[in-house]
Amino acid sequence: MDITVPNGREIGECIYCGNRNGPLGKEHAVPYGLNGPWTLLKASCEACAKITHRFERDVMRSLWPEVRNALEMQSRRRERRSPTLPLVVQREGRREVLQISRSEFPVYLPTPLFPPPARLWAREPIRGVFTNLNTIHIGGPTFKEAYEKYPGADFIGAHTNFSPEDFARTLAKIGFCAGVSALGLGAFTNTPIRSIILGTDPCISYWVGSWYGDPLIGANYGLHAIKVHER
């Protein structure tokens, strides 16, 4: 059964630790910095919010800084956004970082790909995360077109250095928040995903992974689309 994810559901306790005392803040299912449209109200305590904010911030800073700038995504520091982007050009072992305009920058979306959650195919919990990295061209010239402007270049683009664990925890948080928004917190009281998000369970790939079946969401849904699939 497919369920629509509503926006603005009020929870009344921290969805991660169950704390009902003290102030509770709103929680973005998809991070604010990625133009996340779905919000849970009174849903996270200060301590848990610091944990989720840290790994989401690190993912966006390490994996998608050029993408967020090029697409002019939401930012609480919009006035500090640079009108140029850093292009790495490497020739004969020499590395240069050139500041070029957004329109001239080859914008590629780095997309980590995971195997299906090991819970579906392994007998025992597996520690850590296994991932490959795919790239999708989403704006500006292609790498092939960019190479023509820099004859003799061995490499053109941006080096990506990110934490697969942080990205997997970000995915876990997005899926968990979407589920709570659609079905309420009661359906997830005992879910192991809470421990993955808070960093107390190292067996991330046992519970978090990519979907490898037929597409669940069509291609014409814009920047964001979430489908909660209950069975």
One Martini backbone bead per residue (centre of mass of N, CA, C, O) as a GRO file, in nm:
protein
  231
    1MET     BB    1   0.095   0.037   0.024
    2ASP     BB    2   0.045   0.369  -0.059
    3ILE     BB    3   0.168   0.677   0.101
    4THR     BB    4   0.123   0.989   0.183
    5VAL     BB    5   0.320   1.271   0.257
    6PRO     BB    6   0.283   1.486   0.494
    7ASN     BB    7   0.262   1.819   0.632
    8GLY     BB    8   0.299   1.924   0.968
    9ARG     BB    9   0.330   1.714   1.180
   10GLU     BB   10   0.249   1.652   1.515
   11ILE     BB   11   0.410   1.489   1.791
   12GLY     BB   12   0.541   1.557   2.113
   13GLU     BB   13   0.819   1.406   2.053
   14CYS     BB   14   1.106   1.252   2.024
   15ILE     BB   15   1.178   1.046   1.754
   16TYR     BB   16   1.461   0.926   1.875
   17CYS     BB   17   1.422   0.920   2.226
   18GLY     BB   18   1.127   1.020   2.361
   19ASN     BB   19   1.136   1.302   2.455
   20ARG     BB   20   0.910   1.535   2.651
   21ASN     BB   21   1.117   1.723   2.767
   22GLY     BB   22   1.126   2.016   2.680
   23PRO     BB   23   1.214   2.140   2.396
   24LEU     BB   24   1.065   2.119   2.063
   25GLY     BB   25   1.150   2.075   1.737
   26LYS     BB   26   1.178   2.091   1.415
   27GLU     BB   27   1.171   1.850   1.132
   28HIS     BB   28   1.347   1.769   0.854
   29ALA     BB   29   1.345   1.533   0.638
   30VAL     BB   30   1.464   1.707   0.435
   31PRO     BB   31   1.697   1.909   0.417
   32TYR     BB   32   1.699   2.244   0.402
   33GLY     BB   33   1.958   2.261   0.200
   34LEU     BB   34   1.753   2.074  -0.008
   35ASN     BB   35   1.457   2.187  -0.004
   36GLY     BB   36   1.286   2.079   0.221
   37PRO     BB   37   0.919   2.026   0.247
   38TRP     BB   38   0.923   1.840   0.509
   39THR     BB   39   0.756   1.876   0.836
   40LEU     BB   40   0.810   1.834   1.180
   41LEU     BB   41   0.646   1.891   1.482
   42LYS     BB   42   0.761   1.850   1.774
   43ALA     BB   43   1.036   1.620   1.712
   44SER     BB   44   1.306   1.748   1.859
   45CYS     BB   45   1.565   1.752   2.049
   46GLU     BB   46   1.856   1.906   2.110
   47ALA     BB   47   2.049   1.662   2.109
   48CYS     BB   48   1.945   1.525   1.841
   49ALA     BB   49   1.971   1.772   1.656
   50LYS     BB   50   2.282   1.783   1.668
   51ILE     BB   51   2.333   1.513   1.533
   52THR     BB   52   2.181   1.554   1.260
   53HIS     BB   53   2.316   1.820   1.180
   54ARG     BB   54   2.605   1.722   1.149
   55PHE     BB   55   2.573   1.503   0.918
   56GLU     BB   56   2.424   1.683   0.718
   57ARG     BB   57   2.634   1.906   0.693
   58ASP     BB   58   2.872   1.724   0.599
   59VAL     BB   59   2.739   1.621   0.342
   60MET     BB   60   2.689   1.898   0.200
   61ARG     BB   61   2.992   1.998   0.213
   62SER     BB   62   3.129   1.735   0.068
   63LEU     BB   63   2.916   1.651  -0.177
   64TRP     BB   64   2.718   1.946  -0.255
   65PRO     BB   65   2.828   2.246  -0.294
   66GLU     BB   66   2.799   2.302  -0.603
   67VAL     BB   67   2.504   2.222  -0.636
   68ARG     BB   68   2.378   2.424  -0.435
   69ASN     BB   69   2.486   2.673  -0.580
   70ALA     BB   70   2.388   2.629  -0.875
   71LEU     BB   71   2.072   2.587  -0.763
   72GLU     BB   72   2.005   2.778  -0.530
   73MET     BB   73   1.966   2.681  -0.254
   74GLN     BB   74   1.896   2.675   0.049
   75SER     BB   75   2.006   2.936   0.292
   76ARG     BB   76   2.121   3.096   0.592
   77ARG     BB   77   2.381   3.212   0.391
   78ARG     BB   78   2.322   3.362   0.113
   79GLU     BB   79   2.521   3.616   0.122
   80ARG     BB   80   2.783   3.402   0.098
   81ARG     BB   81   2.742   3.332  -0.185
   82SER     BB   82   2.909   3.243  -0.454
   83PRO     BB   83   2.943   3.334  -0.803
   84THR     BB   84   3.151   3.105  -0.784
   85LEU     BB   85   3.343   2.810  -0.888
   86PRO     BB   86   3.553   2.536  -0.819
   87LEU     BB   87   3.795   2.434  -1.058
   88VAL     BB   88   3.962   2.145  -1.132
   89VAL     BB   89   4.297   2.152  -1.277
   90GLN     BB   90   4.498   1.897  -1.442
   91ARG     BB   91   4.856   1.918  -1.531
   92GLU     BB   92   5.120   1.731  -1.519
   93GLY     BB   93   5.062   1.724  -1.188
   94ARG     BB   94   4.919   1.997  -1.189
   95ARG     BB   95   4.722   2.196  -0.957
   96GLU     BB   96   4.422   2.378  -1.017
   97VAL     BB   97   4.210   2.653  -0.890
   98LEU     BB   98   3.924   2.774  -1.051
   99GLN     BB   99   3.726   3.059  -1.079
  100ILE     BB  100   3.394   3.020  -1.193
  101SER     BB  101   3.113   3.040  -1.336
  102ARG     BB  102   2.820   2.877  -1.326
  103SER     BB  103   2.775   2.851  -1.644
  104GLU     BB  104   3.082   2.701  -1.669
  105PHE     BB  105   2.998   2.471  -1.480
  106PRO     BB  106   3.021   2.131  -1.423
  107VAL     BB  107   2.727   1.979  -1.312
  108TYR     BB  108   2.747   1.716  -1.069
  109LEU     BB  109   2.580   1.445  -0.916
  110PRO     BB  110   2.662   1.286  -0.641
  111THR     BB  111   2.579   0.921  -0.609
  112PRO     BB  112   2.527   0.707  -0.378
  113LEU     BB  113   2.558   0.343  -0.378
  114PHE     BB  114   2.379   0.071  -0.248
  115PRO     BB  115   2.305  -0.199  -0.126
  116PRO     BB  116   2.097  -0.380  -0.002
  117PRO     BB  117   1.987  -0.455   0.279
  118ALA     BB  118   2.127  -0.707   0.475
  119ARG     BB  119   1.859  -0.810   0.600
  120LEU     BB  120   1.781  -0.960   0.314
  121TRP     BB  121   2.083  -1.153   0.294
  122ALA     BB  122   2.177  -1.174   0.593
  123ARG     BB  123   2.230  -1.339   0.902
  124GLU     BB  124   2.421  -1.106   0.996
  125PRO     BB  125   2.536  -0.839   1.110
  126ILE     BB  126   2.680  -0.547   0.945
  127ARG     BB  127   2.942  -0.354   0.937
  128GLY     BB  128   2.904  -0.062   0.804
  129VAL     BB  129   2.981   0.051   0.458
  130PHE     BB  130   2.867   0.010   0.115
  131THR     BB  131   3.001   0.189  -0.181
  132ASN     BB  132   2.914   0.379  -0.462
  133LEU     BB  133   2.982   0.624  -0.733
  134ASN     BB  134   2.772   0.844  -0.891
  135THR     BB  135   2.700   1.052  -1.189
  136ILE     BB  136   2.499   1.353  -1.267
  137HIS     BB  137   2.400   1.559  -1.511
  138ILE     BB  138   2.250   1.906  -1.435
  139GLY     BB  139   2.468   2.130  -1.547
  140GLY     BB  140   2.609   2.281  -1.777
  141PRO     BB  141   2.873   2.160  -1.891
  142THR     BB  142   3.038   1.911  -1.990
  143PHE     BB  143   3.329   1.755  -1.965
  144LYS     BB  144   3.387   1.754  -2.267
  145GLU     BB  145   3.343   2.062  -2.304
  146ALA     BB  146   3.551   2.155  -2.087
  147TYR     BB  147   3.812   2.034  -2.214
  148GLU     BB  148   3.823   2.238  -2.460
  149LYS     BB  149   3.920   2.485  -2.261
  150TYR     BB  150   4.160   2.266  -2.150
  151PRO     BB  151   4.428   2.193  -2.281
  152GLY     BB  152   4.590   1.905  -2.146
  153ALA     BB  153   4.401   1.791  -1.950
  154ASP     BB  154   4.358   1.529  -1.704
  155PHE     BB  155   4.164   1.709  -1.513
  156ILE     BB  156   3.807   1.779  -1.449
  157GLY     BB  157   3.662   1.935  -1.154
  158ALA     BB  158   3.569   1.763  -0.843
  159HIS     BB  159   3.659   1.669  -0.540
  160THR     BB  160   3.543   1.385  -0.347
  161ASN     BB  161   3.487   1.386   0.022
  162PHE     BB  162   3.315   1.134   0.199
  163SER     BB  163   3.073   0.989   0.421
  164PRO     BB  164   2.896   0.702   0.405
  165GLU     BB  165   2.775   0.705   0.689
  166ASP     BB  166   2.642   0.985   0.678
  167PHE     BB  167   2.467   0.929   0.430
  168ALA     BB  168   2.311   0.687   0.548
  169ARG     BB  169   2.193   0.847   0.789
  170THR     BB  170   2.039   1.045   0.613
  171LEU     BB  171   1.855   0.837   0.480
  172ALA     BB  172   1.735   0.728   0.743
  173LYS     BB  173   1.608   0.998   0.831
  174ILE     BB  174   1.425   1.044   0.589
  175GLY     BB  175   1.264   0.778   0.606
  176PHE     BB  176   1.168   0.809   0.898
  177CYS     BB  177   1.019   1.081   0.872
  178ALA     BB  178   0.825   0.986   0.652
  179GLY     BB  179   0.692   0.763   0.818
  180VAL     BB  180   0.594   0.942   1.053
  181SER     BB  181   0.426   1.138   0.880
  182ALA     BB  182   0.232   0.908   0.762
  183LEU     BB  183   0.194   0.701   1.046
  184GLY     BB  184   0.345   0.769   1.284
  185LEU     BB  185   0.526   0.682   1.571
  186GLY     BB  186   0.398   0.406   1.667
  187ALA     BB  187   0.516   0.230   1.418
  188PHE     BB  188   0.841   0.310   1.541
  189THR     BB  189   0.930   0.246   1.838
  190ASN     BB  190   1.132  -0.028   1.760
  191THR     BB  191   1.329   0.087   1.569
  192PRO     BB  192   1.667   0.061   1.454
  193ILE     BB  193   1.702   0.342   1.313
  194ARG     BB  194   1.758   0.519   1.555
  195SER     BB  195   2.049   0.408   1.612
  196ILE     BB  196   2.166   0.490   1.342
  197ILE     BB  197   2.118   0.797   1.361
  198LEU     BB  198   2.268   0.827   1.656
  199GLY     BB  199   2.532   0.618   1.646
  200THR     BB  200   2.489   0.324   1.821
  201ASP     BB  201   2.493   0.164   1.538
  202PRO     BB  202   2.732   0.009   1.317
  203CYS     BB  203   2.503  -0.152   1.133
  204ILE     BB  204   2.408   0.009   0.871
  205SER     BB  205   2.387  -0.199   0.619
  206TYR     BB  206   2.161  -0.376   0.751
  207TRP     BB  207   1.929  -0.123   0.718
  208VAL     BB  208   2.080   0.028   0.478
  209GLY     BB  209   1.972   0.100   0.131
  210SER     BB  210   1.912   0.025  -0.190
  211TRP     BB  211   1.697   0.026  -0.461
  212TYR     BB  212   1.650  -0.264  -0.712
  213GLY     BB  213   1.388  -0.234  -0.829
  214ASP     BB  214   1.136  -0.105  -0.938
  215PRO     BB  215   1.019   0.186  -0.980
  216LEU     BB  216   0.833   0.399  -0.745
  217ILE     BB  217   0.916   0.664  -0.903
  218GLY     BB  218   0.889   0.897  -1.110
  219ALA     BB  219   1.055   1.148  -1.319
  220ASN     BB  220   0.815   1.398  -1.264
  221TYR     BB  221   0.886   1.525  -0.939
  222GLY     BB  222   1.140   1.669  -0.922
  223LEU     BB  223   1.350   1.706  -0.658
  224HIS     BB  224   1.116   1.565  -0.482
  225ALA     BB  225   1.047   1.221  -0.359
  226ILE     BB  226   0.811   1.028  -0.155
  227LYS     BB  227   0.761   0.677  -0.069
  228VAL     BB  228   0.543   0.492   0.128
  229HIS     BB  229   0.589   0.136   0.177
  230GLU     BB  230   0.344  -0.082   0.277
  231ARG     BB  231   0.344  -0.445   0.426
   0.00000   0.00000   0.00000
